[in-house]
Amino acid sequence: MRIAALYDVHGNLPALEAVLAEVERERVDRIVFGGDAVSGPWPAETLACMNELGDRVVCVLGNADRALEPWRRERLGAEGHSIVLAWPLTVTLDVDGLGRVLFCHATPRSDEEIVTRITPEERMSEVLSGVDADVVVHGHVHVRYDRRVAGYRVVNPGSVGLPYEERAGAYWALLGPDVEFRRTAYDVGAMVEAARRIDFPNLDEYVQASLLQPVGPEEVTRHFESVASGA
C-alpha cells in the first residue's frame, strides 16, 4: 500500500487542488487527511473535495476541526454539511516498506499536544508509550521532518495549507516504500485575493507568516518547543 499524507490543509482549497493533481498521477491506494483539514477560508468546499475522492480517503481529527470558529461553522452549515466531524483521533494502516503506520494530528493521545523534531527523547518516550506501530505520522506544527526517536520513526509531512517552510507552496508526503517529501507549487497570490473576496476574517494574520513571507522551520520549531516545555 502507498499513501499520500496530506496534513493541515486548513481549508486552503487552491493548495489542496494543486496537491491532488499530483496525487492522482502517483496512483496511491489511500489519501490520509491528518487533521485541521477544513478550518480555513473554504471549509465547505474543502470537505466536498475530500468527499469526492471516495473510499480512498481516511481522516483523523485535528484540534481546529473539532473547535470550528463561527465563520467556518456558518459556511459548512450553509452548504448542508454536518458541522460535527466524526473522525477518529488515530488511524493505523500497513504501508509497504514502513510497516504499521499510526496517523494522528498532534500525538497519538491528543489532537493538540505539541511535539517537534527537537522534542527530547525522554518526553517523546512518554508521549509514544504503548503505541503499537513502527512509524508515527503527525502534523499540527506545520514543519516537515523525519526522525528516529524513542524506538519509533516519527514523521511530519508538513502542511498543505499553511506551511512554515523557507519556500511557499503546499507540503505533503508519499509513504511507501519509504518516506518521500513533496512540495507542490501553486498561485499563492491568487489564493489570497480569492480569500479576500469572500471576506475571510483575519486574512492578513492567517496568511502572513506561512504563505506570503514564510517563517522558516527552525524559528517555528524553537517557538513550538518553548511553548510545549512552558519556557
C-alpha positions as CSV (number, residue, x, y, z in Angstrom):
1,M,0.0,0.0,0.0
2,R,1.1,3.5,-0.9
3,I,-0.3,6.5,0.9
4,A,-0.4,10.3,0.3
5,A,-0.3,12.0,3.6
6,L,-2.0,15.4,3.5
7,Y,-1.9,17.3,6.7
8,D,-3.1,20.8,7.9
9,V,-4.9,21.8,4.8
10,H,-6.7,24.5,6.8
11,G,-9.4,25.0,4.2
12,N,-6.9,26.2,1.6
13,L,-8.8,24.8,-1.4
14,P,-6.4,26.0,-4.2
15,A,-3.4,24.4,-2.4
16,L,-5.4,21.2,-1.9
17,E,-6.5,21.0,-5.6
18,A,-2.9,21.5,-6.7
19,V,-1.7,18.7,-4.5
20,L,-4.5,16.3,-5.5
21,A,-3.5,16.8,-9.2
22,E,-0.1,15.4,-8.3
23,V,-1.5,12.7,-6.0
24,E,-3.7,11.4,-8.9
25,R,-0.6,10.9,-11.0
26,E,1.0,8.8,-8.3
27,R,-1.9,6.3,-8.2
28,V,-1.8,5.9,-4.4
29,D,-4.0,3.4,-2.6
30,R,-5.1,5.8,0.2
31,I,-5.2,9.5,0.9
32,V,-4.8,10.3,4.6
33,F,-6.0,13.7,5.8
34,G,-4.2,14.3,9.0
35,G,-6.4,16.8,10.8
36,D,-7.1,20.5,10.6
37,A,-8.5,19.9,7.1
38,V,-11.4,22.3,6.8
39,S,-10.7,25.1,9.3
40,G,-9.8,27.8,6.8
41,P,-11.2,30.0,4.0
42,W,-13.1,27.3,2.1
43,P,-14.4,24.8,4.7
44,A,-17.4,23.5,2.9
45,E,-15.7,23.4,-0.5
46,T,-12.7,21.6,1.0
47,L,-14.9,19.0,2.7
48,A,-16.8,18.5,-0.6
49,C,-13.5,18.0,-2.4
50,M,-12.4,15.4,0.1
51,N,-15.8,13.6,-0.2
52,E,-15.4,13.4,-3.9
53,L,-12.3,11.3,-3.5
54,G,-14.5,8.4,-2.3
55,D,-13.4,5.5,-0.1
56,R,-9.7,6.1,-0.7
57,V,-9.9,8.8,1.9
58,V,-9.0,8.3,5.6
59,C,-9.3,11.2,8.0
60,V,-8.2,11.9,11.6
61,L,-9.5,14.7,13.7
62,G,-7.5,17.9,14.3
63,N,-8.0,20.4,17.1
64,A,-9.1,23.1,14.7
65,D,-11.7,20.8,13.1
66,R,-13.0,19.9,16.5
67,A,-13.4,23.5,17.5
68,L,-14.5,25.3,14.4
69,E,-15.0,29.0,14.7
70,P,-18.4,30.6,14.0
71,W,-17.5,31.8,10.5
72,R,-16.4,28.3,9.4
73,R,-19.5,26.7,11.1
74,E,-21.8,29.1,9.1
75,R,-20.1,28.2,5.9
76,L,-20.3,24.5,6.5
77,G,-24.0,24.7,7.6
78,A,-24.9,26.9,4.6
79,E,-23.7,24.1,2.2
80,G,-25.7,21.5,4.0
81,H,-22.7,19.7,5.6
82,S,-22.6,18.4,9.1
83,I,-20.6,20.6,11.4
84,V,-19.8,17.6,13.6
85,L,-16.8,15.9,12.0
86,A,-16.8,12.4,13.5
87,W,-13.3,11.5,12.6
88,P,-11.1,9.4,14.9
89,L,-8.1,10.6,16.9
90,T,-5.8,8.0,15.2
91,V,-5.8,5.5,12.3
92,T,-3.3,2.7,11.8
93,L,-2.5,1.3,8.4
94,D,0.0,-1.2,7.0
95,V,2.3,0.6,4.5
96,D,4.7,-1.1,2.1
97,G,8.3,-0.8,3.3
98,L,7.3,1.0,6.5
99,G,5.2,-1.5,8.5
100,R,2.5,-0.4,10.8
101,V,2.0,3.3,10.5
102,L,-0.1,5.3,13.0
103,F,-1.6,8.6,11.8
104,C,-2.6,11.3,14.2
105,H,-2.9,15.0,14.2
106,A,-0.7,16.1,17.1
107,T,0.2,13.0,19.1
108,P,-1.4,9.6,19.5
109,R,-3.1,10.7,22.7
110,S,-4.1,14.2,21.9
111,D,-5.1,16.4,18.9
112,E,-3.4,19.5,20.4
113,E,-0.3,18.3,22.3
114,I,2.9,19.7,20.8
115,V,5.9,17.7,19.7
116,T,8.6,18.8,17.3
117,R,11.7,17.5,15.6
118,I,13.8,18.6,18.6
119,T,11.5,17.3,21.4
120,P,13.8,15.5,23.8
121,E,13.9,11.7,23.8
122,E,12.6,11.5,27.4
123,R,9.4,13.4,26.6
124,M,8.9,11.5,23.3
125,S,9.1,8.2,25.1
126,E,6.3,9.4,27.4
127,V,4.2,10.7,24.5
128,L,4.6,7.5,22.5
129,S,4.4,5.0,25.3
130,G,2.4,1.9,24.4
131,V,2.0,2.9,20.7
132,D,1.7,-0.3,18.6
133,A,3.3,0.9,15.4
134,D,6.6,1.2,13.6
135,V,6.1,4.7,12.3
136,V,4.0,7.6,13.8
137,V,2.9,10.4,11.4
138,H,1.7,13.6,12.8
139,G,1.1,17.3,11.9
140,H,0.0,20.2,14.0
141,V,3.3,22.2,13.9
142,H,3.3,22.6,10.1
143,V,7.0,21.8,9.8
144,R,8.1,18.6,7.9
145,Y,10.7,16.3,9.4
146,D,11.7,12.7,9.7
147,R,13.5,11.4,12.8
148,R,14.0,8.2,14.8
149,V,13.3,8.6,18.5
150,A,12.1,6.5,21.4
151,G,12.1,3.4,19.3
152,Y,9.9,4.8,16.6
153,R,10.2,6.6,13.3
154,V,8.4,9.9,13.6
155,V,7.4,11.8,10.5
156,N,5.7,15.2,9.9
157,P,4.7,15.6,6.2
158,G,4.4,19.4,6.6
159,S,1.3,21.5,5.9
160,V,-0.6,21.7,2.7
161,G,-2.4,24.9,3.5
162,L,-0.2,26.8,6.0
163,P,3.4,25.6,5.9
164,Y,6.3,27.0,7.9
165,E,9.0,26.4,5.4
166,E,11.5,28.6,3.6
167,R,9.7,28.4,0.3
168,A,6.0,29.0,-0.3
169,G,4.0,26.0,-1.6
170,A,1.9,23.1,-0.4
171,Y,3.9,20.4,1.6
172,W,2.9,16.8,1.9
173,A,4.4,13.3,1.7
174,L,4.2,10.0,-0.1
175,L,4.6,6.9,2.2
176,G,5.7,3.6,0.8
177,P,8.1,2.0,0.4
178,D,9.9,4.9,2.2
179,V,9.0,8.5,3.1
180,E,9.2,10.9,0.2
181,F,8.6,14.6,1.0
182,R,6.8,16.6,-1.7
183,R,6.3,20.3,-2.3
184,T,3.6,21.5,-4.8
185,A,3.7,25.0,-6.2
186,Y,0.5,27.0,-6.7
187,D,-0.5,30.6,-7.1
188,V,-0.4,31.8,-3.5
189,G,-1.2,35.4,-4.5
190,A,-4.3,34.4,-6.3
191,M,-5.4,32.3,-3.3
192,V,-5.0,35.3,-1.0
193,E,-7.0,37.5,-3.3
194,A,-9.8,34.9,-3.6
195,A,-9.9,34.6,0.2
196,R,-10.2,38.4,0.4
197,R,-13.2,38.4,-2.0
198,I,-15.1,36.1,0.3
199,D,-14.4,38.3,3.3
200,F,-12.4,35.6,5.2
201,P,-11.8,37.1,8.6
202,N,-8.3,37.9,9.9
203,L,-6.9,37.2,6.5
204,D,-3.6,39.0,6.9
205,E,-2.9,37.3,10.1
206,Y,-3.8,33.9,8.5
207,V,-1.5,34.2,5.6
208,Q,1.4,36.4,6.5
209,A,3.6,34.1,8.4
210,S,3.2,31.0,6.3
211,L,2.1,32.0,2.8
212,L,3.3,35.5,1.8
213,Q,6.5,35.7,3.8
214,P,7.0,32.2,5.2
215,V,8.7,31.9,8.7
216,G,11.4,29.3,8.5
217,P,11.2,25.9,10.1
218,E,14.0,26.5,12.6
219,E,12.4,29.6,14.1
220,V,8.9,28.0,14.3
221,T,10.3,24.7,15.7
222,R,12.0,26.6,18.5
223,H,8.8,28.6,19.2
224,F,6.7,25.5,19.4
225,E,9.2,23.6,21.6
226,S,9.3,26.5,24.0
227,V,5.5,26.5,24.2
228,A,5.5,22.8,24.8
229,S,8.1,23.0,27.6
230,G,6.5,26.0,29.2
231,A,9.6,28.1,28.8
